[in-house]
């Protein structure tokens, strides 16, 4: 009988896990650098809480893992990190504002598994609660850019829009059912203009559909787009607010040195229906598969849980997509193991000395392995090789007498005789690249 | 309407989370130092897999979160990390041996919540698959000791036993229902000798109970205990194997420099019924609440899933207990935030400069915050103070002209004028303790 992980879920063996950890740790360090603090919430929540968000309601039961515990409590695995955090922020009014928190964790959706979509996946969220200032949006975008650069991305752009402008555009064109229309517009990139026009025509008639489509196609440099937008929507209060906010973000983003990557795109909808203000998405130009980070403002969500609205804005990364792109583009430095050195015991007689040298290396901060199988040299080397350990250190009687040991670079095959202290300095300094 | 985390689960706000992360990261770095590699598995598994372990079976359904997904698949939240790992090892025979993996993650049990017990908690496991050598046990114990030292523990001891010896002791005293008796013995520390004697008498009669109790009370220095044990059980094959294994571990532990902390204690049972060989527990002497780390060998478990047994041994930490002890004993350095510096903008005019200095500090590796609320100096300082940020840096027009900035140590109240480059060097070097 063969057991597999449940459908839509995955095991991560060390090699994959090391790659994922590189991404997650880079993102986490960035969050910390910008003053976000860690927070954690349970994997499951009361069903009542989960069903409260946006237009979800009962319908959401079909898209999540819902269950009852032994006391017949209705529970569900969290489908995002925003709802649990909203609960925490709503029920902890004592938290100093702005409350800047990050959370990295798994979420679960009863999705139909397909390429790149899983029923269990990791989210990385950073949010700022308690400030209405557009400096927050600029800082979030700057943090996203910072992390992506650290990961090795060079070629990416930020598309910016505002739900207030979108709403005004729908109002202006005479749309009666904005939620439905937004769902159609959200698929523009995926389904293409013709399909969107067809669906819009079905909903609102050809004339309105064509008008709306021509308006949301406005995009480009912030200044130009703001000028065009104001020409069309000037005088509509929500639109004016939206333009002002985008102008503020554009100004702030100069301070953060990211204004060059910024464009405004009226067609950006960004799915989730809880957004209330600015929204943005970051795409890698090299990758065809959409955005790798994004975020926006959702000033009404916390109020759903506490009755008292608290301004909120935040962003997150598409970890699974980033992982895929980095693999495909060869952006990972190849690393199969965290271990830096395998200490080879040349014979049974030198085993104890080899272990002691390994202990010494560890105490100096170097990830070190030794033989745990009672194997001969050849087999020890096979192990070091198959697990991808970059260095092997040979401990034999002759070496012990000379107090110099043969260090072999497993990647180049090169060997040299070297003192323990030199090995330590070298490995620590070179970050194991070369000794 | 007020929402809480579900019964038996917890939220971790930043201050608690930073403390927990210190523990988890210290443990993780130790695992890596000893050559364990990271692995991950899904939060839930097929019910068939979960019910297979040990004597669990259907009964385990009452102790875990069991549910069916929309396709009527029977699933359960994992109750430990051992079963998922056993599945992975069983179904990936290509992994080089020894396969040394660690896994840190949440597990869920439908336990009755009580002091220090939760329905959602974190486990930290490291295991070695594929080696029968007792060097593995010594290395696991050494790694546990290493991590505990890094966490700040000084005063702790390792109790060692062997399931083979326990089984031989039960056989020798004529016990007919070993599983039941082991469950009683397992509670010795908790319920005390009298209660254990009473229960044993009920099971096996007074004479046998007294005999068994006197034998399992043998404990102390490895050499002495092995001598005593061999006198009683010499000639019983399983006992001889057990003694040999403990002798090997004792020898190996000298190499790892941990033999001084080692004692053998025939009363140690260590709950779980899948152990097949050596078992051990590490206790902090200062704490009355039992062991904080432990492990053992379980050579039969993998065979349950693949039909092909693979030797296995490993250890883990009692993260919740360690967290509690460290809090109670004041072992955490007080740290409410990862942020090192708050850059104060003295007026609206200097805001942009303040932001740019903050960006510079971040780019040099320093966790930095600035005002995101448009606040005046007093309010900015209140925020820095209430969130526990150790340094405040004042950016005003005068400072910008002089290119020297007032740095305030928020804990001592001391201020000094200092150049940006000096601040960077100082904060990076001092690890934010003092500048």
HADDOCK unambig.tbl for C-alpha pairs under 7 A between the chains (distance, minus, plus):
assign (segid A and resid 1 and name CA) (segid B and resid 306 and name CA) 6.94 0.50 0.50
assign (segid A and resid 2 and name CA) (segid B and resid 91 and name CA) 6.92 0.50 0.50
assign (segid A and resid 2 and name CA) (segid B and resid 306 and name CA) 6.97 0.50 0.50
assign (segid A and resid 3 and name CA) (segid B and resid 87 and name CA) 6.41 0.50 0.50
assign (segid A and resid 5 and name CA) (segid B and resid 42 and name CA) 6.99 0.50 0.50
assign (segid A and resid 5 and name CA) (segid B and resid 45 and name CA) 6.40 0.50 0.50
assign (segid A and resid 6 and name CA) (segid B and resid 45 and name CA) 5.92 0.50 0.50
assign (segid A and resid 6 and name CA) (segid B and resid 46 and name CA) 6.16 0.50 0.50
assign (segid A and resid 9 and name CA) (segid B and resid 42 and name CA) 6.09 0.50 0.50
assign (segid A and resid 10 and name CA) (segid B and resid 41 and name CA) 6.54 0.50 0.50
assign (segid A and resid 10 and name CA) (segid B and resid 42 and name CA) 6.30 0.50 0.50
assign (segid A and resid 11 and name CA) (segid B and resid 40 and name CA) 5.72 0.50 0.50
assign (segid A and resid 11 and name CA) (segid B and resid 41 and name CA) 4.51 0.50 0.50
assign (segid A and resid 11 and name CA) (segid B and resid 42 and name CA) 6.54 0.50 0.50
assign (segid A and resid 12 and name CA) (segid B and resid 39 and name CA) 5.56 0.50 0.50
assign (segid A and resid 12 and name CA) (segid B and resid 40 and name CA) 4.96 0.50 0.50
assign (segid A and resid 12 and name CA) (segid B and resid 41 and name CA) 6.37 0.50 0.50
assign (segid A and resid 13 and name CA) (segid B and resid 39 and name CA) 5.13 0.50 0.50
assign (segid A and resid 13 and name CA) (segid B and resid 40 and name CA) 6.84 0.50 0.50
assign (segid A and resid 14 and name CA) (segid B and resid 37 and name CA) 5.66 0.50 0.50
assign (segid A and resid 14 and name CA) (segid B and resid 38 and name CA) 5.14 0.50 0.50
assign (segid A and resid 14 and name CA) (segid B and resid 39 and name CA) 5.17 0.50 0.50
assign (segid A and resid 17 and name CA) (segid B and resid 38 and name CA) 6.14 0.50 0.50
assign (segid A and resid 17 and name CA) (segid B and resid 39 and name CA) 5.94 0.50 0.50
assign (segid A and resid 18 and name CA) (segid B and resid 38 and name CA) 6.85 0.50 0.50
assign (segid A and resid 32 and name CA) (segid B and resid 338 and name CA) 6.36 0.50 0.50
assign (segid A and resid 32 and name CA) (segid B and resid 339 and name CA) 7.00 0.50 0.50
assign (segid A and resid 32 and name CA) (segid B and resid 367 and name CA) 6.09 0.50 0.50
assign (segid A and resid 33 and name CA) (segid B and resid 362 and name CA) 5.96 0.50 0.50
assign (segid A and resid 33 and name CA) (segid B and resid 366 and name CA) 6.35 0.50 0.50
assign (segid A and resid 33 and name CA) (segid B and resid 367 and name CA) 3.92 0.50 0.50
assign (segid A and resid 33 and name CA) (segid B and resid 368 and name CA) 5.97 0.50 0.50
assign (segid A and resid 34 and name CA) (segid B and resid 367 and name CA) 6.12 0.50 0.50
assign (segid A and resid 34 and name CA) (segid B and resid 368 and name CA) 5.80 0.50 0.50
assign (segid A and resid 34 and name CA) (segid B and resid 369 and name CA) 6.14 0.50 0.50
assign (segid A and resid 35 and name CA) (segid B and resid 339 and name CA) 5.45 0.50 0.50
assign (segid A and resid 35 and name CA) (segid B and resid 367 and name CA) 6.17 0.50 0.50
assign (segid A and resid 35 and name CA) (segid B and resid 368 and name CA) 5.86 0.50 0.50
assign (segid A and resid 35 and name CA) (segid B and resid 369 and name CA) 5.33 0.50 0.50
assign (segid A and resid 37 and name CA) (segid B and resid 14 and name CA) 5.65 0.50 0.50
assign (segid A and resid 37 and name CA) (segid B and resid 337 and name CA) 6.47 0.50 0.50
assign (segid A and resid 37 and name CA) (segid B and resid 338 and name CA) 6.74 0.50 0.50
assign (segid A and resid 38 and name CA) (segid B and resid 14 and name CA) 5.15 0.50 0.50
assign (segid A and resid 38 and name CA) (segid B and resid 17 and name CA) 6.14 0.50 0.50
assign (segid A and resid 38 and name CA) (segid B and resid 18 and name CA) 6.85 0.50 0.50
assign (segid A and resid 39 and name CA) (segid B and resid 12 and name CA) 5.55 0.50 0.50
assign (segid A and resid 39 and name CA) (segid B and resid 13 and name CA) 5.12 0.50 0.50
assign (segid A and resid 39 and name CA) (segid B and resid 14 and name CA) 5.17 0.50 0.50
assign (segid A and resid 39 and name CA) (segid B and resid 17 and name CA) 5.94 0.50 0.50
assign (segid A and resid 40 and name CA) (segid B and resid 11 and name CA) 5.73 0.50 0.50
assign (segid A and resid 40 and name CA) (segid B and resid 12 and name CA) 4.96 0.50 0.50
assign (segid A and resid 40 and name CA) (segid B and resid 13 and name CA) 6.83 0.50 0.50
assign (segid A and resid 41 and name CA) (segid B and resid 10 and name CA) 6.53 0.50 0.50
assign (segid A and resid 41 and name CA) (segid B and resid 11 and name CA) 4.52 0.50 0.50
assign (segid A and resid 41 and name CA) (segid B and resid 12 and name CA) 6.36 0.50 0.50
assign (segid A and resid 42 and name CA) (segid B and resid 5 and name CA) 6.99 0.50 0.50
assign (segid A and resid 42 and name CA) (segid B and resid 9 and name CA) 6.10 0.50 0.50
assign (segid A and resid 42 and name CA) (segid B and resid 10 and name CA) 6.31 0.50 0.50
assign (segid A and resid 42 and name CA) (segid B and resid 11 and name CA) 6.55 0.50 0.50
assign (segid A and resid 45 and name CA) (segid B and resid 5 and name CA) 6.40 0.50 0.50
assign (segid A and resid 45 and name CA) (segid B and resid 6 and name CA) 5.91 0.50 0.50
assign (segid A and resid 46 and name CA) (segid B and resid 6 and name CA) 6.16 0.50 0.50
assign (segid A and resid 65 and name CA) (segid B and resid 69 and name CA) 6.63 0.50 0.50
assign (segid A and resid 67 and name CA) (segid B and resid 67 and name CA) 5.90 0.50 0.50
assign (segid A and resid 69 and name CA) (segid B and resid 65 and name CA) 6.60 0.50 0.50
assign (segid A and resid 87 and name CA) (segid B and resid 3 and name CA) 6.41 0.50 0.50
assign (segid A and resid 91 and name CA) (segid B and resid 2 and name CA) 6.90 0.50 0.50
assign (segid A and resid 96 and name CA) (segid B and resid 383 and name CA) 6.84 0.50 0.50
assign (segid A and resid 96 and name CA) (segid B and resid 386 and name CA) 6.79 0.50 0.50
assign (segid A and resid 96 and name CA) (segid B and resid 387 and name CA) 6.94 0.50 0.50
assign (segid A and resid 131 and name CA) (segid B and resid 372 and name CA) 6.86 0.50 0.50
assign (segid A and resid 131 and name CA) (segid B and resid 373 and name CA) 5.71 0.50 0.50
assign (segid A and resid 133 and name CA) (segid B and resid 372 and name CA) 6.58 0.50 0.50
assign (segid A and resid 133 and name CA) (segid B and resid 373 and name CA) 6.15 0.50 0.50
assign (segid A and resid 135 and name CA) (segid B and resid 372 and name CA) 5.98 0.50 0.50
assign (segid A and resid 136 and name CA) (segid B and resid 372 and name CA) 6.16 0.50 0.50
assign (segid A and resid 255 and name CA) (segid B and resid 352 and name CA) 6.31 0.50 0.50
assign (segid A and resid 255 and name CA) (segid B and resid 355 and name CA) 6.68 0.50 0.50
assign (segid A and resid 255 and name CA) (segid B and resid 356 and name CA) 6.21 0.50 0.50
assign (segid A and resid 256 and name CA) (segid B and resid 359 and name CA) 6.99 0.50 0.50
assign (segid A and resid 306 and name CA) (segid B and resid 1 and name CA) 6.90 0.50 0.50
assign (segid A and resid 306 and name CA) (segid B and resid 2 and name CA) 6.92 0.50 0.50
assign (segid A and resid 337 and name CA) (segid B and resid 37 and name CA) 6.46 0.50 0.50
assign (segid A and resid 338 and name CA) (segid B and resid 32 and name CA) 6.35 0.50 0.50
assign (segid A and resid 338 and name CA) (segid B and resid 37 and name CA) 6.73 0.50 0.50
assign (segid A and resid 339 and name CA) (segid B and resid 32 and name CA) 7.00 0.50 0.50
assign (segid A and resid 339 and name CA) (segid B and resid 35 and name CA) 5.43 0.50 0.50
assign (segid A and resid 352 and name CA) (segid B and resid 255 and name CA) 6.32 0.50 0.50
assign (segid A and resid 355 and name CA) (segid B and resid 255 and name CA) 6.65 0.50 0.50
assign (segid A and resid 356 and name CA) (segid B and resid 255 and name CA) 6.21 0.50 0.50
assign (segid A and resid 359 and name CA) (segid B and resid 256 and name CA) 6.96 0.50 0.50
assign (segid A and resid 362 and name CA) (segid B and resid 33 and name CA) 5.97 0.50 0.50
assign (segid A and resid 366 and name CA) (segid B and resid 33 and name CA) 6.36 0.50 0.50
assign (segid A and resid 367 and name CA) (segid B and resid 32 and name CA) 6.09 0.50 0.50
assign (segid A and resid 367 and name CA) (segid B and resid 33 and name CA) 3.92 0.50 0.50
assign (segid A and resid 367 and name CA) (segid B and resid 34 and name CA) 6.12 0.50 0.50
assign (segid A and resid 367 and name CA) (segid B and resid 35 and name CA) 6.17 0.50 0.50
assign (segid A and resid 368 and name CA) (segid B and resid 33 and name CA) 5.97 0.50 0.50
assign (segid A and resid 368 and name CA) (segid B and resid 34 and name CA) 5.80 0.50 0.50
assign (segid A and resid 368 and name CA) (segid B and resid 35 and name CA) 5.86 0.50 0.50
assign (segid A and resid 369 and name CA) (segid B and resid 34 and name CA) 6.13 0.50 0.50
assign (segid A and resid 369 and name CA) (segid B and resid 35 and name CA) 5.33 0.50 0.50
assign (segid A and resid 372 and name CA) (segid B and resid 131 and name CA) 6.85 0.50 0.50
assign (segid A and resid 372 and name CA) (segid B and resid 133 and name CA) 6.58 0.50 0.50
assign (segid A and resid 372 and name CA) (segid B and resid 135 and name CA) 5.97 0.50 0.50
assign (segid A and resid 372 and name CA) (segid B and resid 136 and name CA) 6.15 0.50 0.50
assign (segid A and resid 373 and name CA) (segid B and resid 131 and name CA) 5.71 0.50 0.50
assign (segid A and resid 373 and name CA) (segid B and resid 133 and name CA) 6.13 0.50 0.50
assign (segid A and resid 383 and name CA) (segid B and resid 96 and name CA) 6.87 0.50 0.50
assign (segid A and resid 386 and name CA) (segid B and resid 96 and name CA) 6.80 0.50 0.50
assign (segid A and resid 387 and name CA) (segid B and resid 96 and name CA) 6.95 0.50 0.50
